[in-house]
Amino acid sequence: MDDNSTTSGERKLSCSDVSKCFQLLESILDGENMPNSKEMLNEKLAKCEPCFKHFHLEQAIRDVLKTKCTKQTVPSELEASIREIIQDKK
Amino acid sequence: MSEVQRKKYSEQEKSKIFDQEFMPNIDSMYNFAYRLTFDEDDAKDLVQDTYLKAFRFINSFEQGTNAKAWLFRILKNSFINDYRKKSKQPAKIDYQEVETYYNSDDVDYTSTTDLRVDAVKDMLGDEISNALNSLAVDFRTVIILCDLEGFTYEEMAKILDIPIGTVRSRLHRARNLLKDKLRSYASTMGYGTDEEE
């Protein structure tokens, strides 16, 4: 997002339809493409403080999950042993 | 797995699909298996079983479709059918409880958290991983599939055999539970929350 300002500025402080808005924001963050989603997103982030906060928190959580979760290394012999069993069964 | 066998692949085609479409996913498969079982040997067995099944049923894989999603579905079914049966833990009860109790598509989106973005960004990998690992398996699974593996809602619905609406609501609940865990980490790290501002 390019709008990273943390000031609430002229945003309204309460959201009139939190359920619908948050669901929309979460779908957009999950990469679900909906018609006009970009325009709707920009408008919500510019005008609604709860939406703005929710979006950035949800985005941060997705980012840390993607980048920081511990990854396991595949045991080196696993692929060979799978191939061996398949070869034996042929 | 599709019940319809579309065509029979030649031995050469089978090897090609296995090498070029199935094997490149072994890293994601192993990590998924490990996050389901928390055990290296179980994860290895689960991945091995999955690949053996995938090869056995390779004729029901349609080339050009998402091999990774197809493999994940087999792995998840193997985990539920084989692994959970073997382990006589109350996990099965948990699962049913989750299925019946949490499957409602009505989600309360008004529940908010005072967790701060800065606190989330400063979390350590272990803290994020531990928070994820502490979630019940069905909630953990949707987050793994969506955020770590990048599946779409539609692919997740197929992998998990649940409607898209349920994918969406389960993900929302899972992330709320995760936020609760992260918030308790944040407070032990000495991060302030919005309430204290």
Interface residues (C-beta under 8 A of the other chain):
Chain A: V18 S19 K20 C21 F22 Q23 E26 S27 D30 G31 E32 P50 H54 H56 L57 E58 A60 I61 R62 D63 V64 L65 K66 K68 C69 T70 K71 Q72 V74 P75 L78 E79 S81 I82 I85 I86 K89
Chain B: F18 M23 I26 D27 Y30 N31 Y34 E40 A43 K44 V47 Q48 Y51 L52 F55 V107 D108 Y109 T110 T112 T113 L115 R116 V117 V120 K121 M123 L124 G125 D126 I128 S129 L132 I143 C146 D147 L148 G150 T152 Y153 R168 L171 H172 R175 L178 K179 L182
